[in-house]
């Protein structure tokens, strides 16, 4: 299984308070992982505090 968390920090939400926004986005990613109930092949968008799509969190089962 592969977990990928990826997001872009080149926008106003991160410019105002970088550490707080990183913490908020990582909390959102953690919630996705916690709610996955060990399911694989999950891909969800990550959103900044202004509602912009900034990246994603994914859980993928490698092909056999």
C-alpha positions in Angstrom: 0.0 0.0 0.0 1.3 3.5 -0.8 0.1 6.7 0.9 0.8 10.0 -0.8 0.1 13.4 0.6 0.9 16.3 -1.8 -0.1 19.9 -1.8 1.1 23.3 -3.1 1.8 26.1 -0.7 2.2 28.9 -3.2 -1.0 30.9 -2.4 -2.3 33.5 0.0 -3.6 31.0 2.7 0.0 29.9 3.3 1.5 33.4 3.0 -0.6 34.7 5.9 0.2 32.0 8.4 2.3 29.2 6.9 2.6 26.9 10.0 -1.1 27.2 10.9 -2.2 26.4 7.3 0.2 23.4 7.1 -1.2 22.1 10.4 -4.8 22.5 9.1 -4.1 20.8 5.8 -2.3 17.9 7.5 -5.2 17.5 9.9 -7.5 17.2 6.9 -5.2 14.6 5.4 -5.1 12.7 8.7 -9.0 12.6 8.8 -9.0 11.1 5.3 -6.6 8.4 6.4 -8.5 7.7 9.6 -11.8 7.5 7.8 -10.5 5.1 5.1 -11.0 2.1 7.4 -8.0 0.4 5.8 -9.6 0.7 2.3 -7.3 1.2 -0.6 -7.5 3.2 -3.8 -8.7 6.3 -2.1 -8.0 9.7 -3.7 -9.3 12.9 -2.0 -8.6 16.6 -2.7 -7.0 18.8 -0.1 -8.5 22.3 0.3 -6.9 25.4 1.8 -8.7 27.7 4.2 -10.0 29.8 1.3 -11.6 26.8 -0.4 -9.0 26.4 -3.1 -7.9 22.9 -4.2 -4.2 22.7 -3.4 -3.4 19.0 -3.6 -4.5 15.5 -2.6 -4.1 12.6 -0.3 -4.2 9.1 -1.8 -4.0 5.5 -0.6 -3.2 3.1 -3.4 -2.8 -0.6 -3.5 0.0 -1.5 -5.9 -1.0 -3.7 -8.8 -0.2 -7.3 -8.2 
